[in-house]
Amino acid sequence: MESPQELIARAAPIRVLAANLTVGLLRLVTGALQEQPDMRLVGVVEDGVSILLAAGEGVDVVVLGAARVAPPPGICSHLLGEYPDLKVVVLALDGRAAAVYSIGLRTHQLDTVSPAELITSIRQAHTLNPMA
């Protein structure tokens, strides 16, 4: 019988796009993702059009930097309108807050932002049921 870690390693990876992140947040995201066998960073982009284009290329979760996490940045409605299965993890540029948005702009705010919380949020975002 396979262990939980073996099952995670065998599953299709969660494809993550990093967007509009500061150098420090990008390091946090890439460092956290490198340690996860079930996640893969598929790109890093910086402007709205690039985010919209890159999100359509097999991305499951966008990790998006923004001045604040609520209300959601305007790009969220565009992303979720174009890609209803996509999940967006918004990180405050100061690194102190995060929120997860999915279709219908549902949100789940996080108390802290750390590599472990980020990984948990990406996994939870990926498994959100947009119809629930």
N, C-alpha and C positions, 0 to 999 in steps of 0.2 A: 504494500500500500504506500502511495506517495505521501510525503510530508507536505504540509501547507506551503513551505518554501519551494518545493519541487513543482507543485501545482501552479504557483505564481510564476515561476520561471518558464513553464511550458505554455502559459496562456499568451494570447496575442498581446503585444505591448500596448500600453496606454500611450498614445501619441500626443505629445505636449508641444505647444507653440508658445514661445516667450515673446512678449510684445511690450514695448514702451517701458522697459525696466532700467533702473539706474545700474551702474556698474556693480554696486554692492548687492542689489537684489538679484541681478543676473548671476553673480557668483553663488549666492544662496541657492537659487533655483537649480543651476547646473550641478552644483555640488550635491544637493539632495537627490536629484534625479540619477546621477551617476551610480549611486549606491543601491538603486532599485532595479531588480531584474525584470520587473513587469512594466517599466516606463522607459520612454525614449524621447529625448528632445529632438524634434524634427525641424526646428528653425527658430531664428531670432529675427524679429522685424521691429520697425520703429514708427511707421506712420499708418494712418487709418486705411488707406487704399491697400497698402501692402498687407496689413492684418487681414482685411476682407479677402484678398486673393489667396493668401497663404492658408487661411482657415479652411478653405474649400478643398485642400489637397490632403485629405485623409487625417485631419486633426480631430482628436477627441476632446481635448481640454486646452483652452487658451489661458495662460497665466499673464495677466495684464496689469501693468503698473499705471496708477492714477493718483492724482493729488489727494483724493479721499475715496472711500469705498462706497459711501452712500450719499446721495442717490447714485445709482449706477452710472458710469460714464456713458455718454451717448452712443458710443460704438457698440455697446452691449446689445442695444435693441436692433441694430443693423446686423450684427453677427448672429443673434438668435433668430432673427427674421429670415435670414438667408440659410442658416444651418440649424434647424430646430433640435437636432440631437446633440449639438455642441454644448459644452459647459464652459463657463468663464469664471476663473478664480481671479478676483481683483485684489491686488496688493497695494496698500498705501505706499507712496514713494518714500515715506519716512520709516517704513518697515514696522509700523506699530499696529496695523489693523489689516484685516483681510475679510472678504466676503465671497461667497459662491453664488453665481447667478445661472439660472437655466431658463428654459422656455417659460414665457409668462412673467419673466423677470422675478422669479422666486429668489429669495436670498437666505443665506445662512451666514451670520457673522461669526467671526472667530475672536476669541479673547486675546490670543497671543499669536505672533508670527515667529515660528521657529522652523528649522528643517523638518522636524518630526510632524509638526502641525501642518506644514505645507504638503507633505507627502500624504498625510491622512486626508486633507481637503481634496487633493487631486483624485485620490481613490474614491472618496465619497461622491465627488462631482461626477466622476465617470460612471458611477452606478446609479445616479439619480434617475428616477422614472419620470419623464416629462408629463405623463398623463395622470400621475398621482396627485 
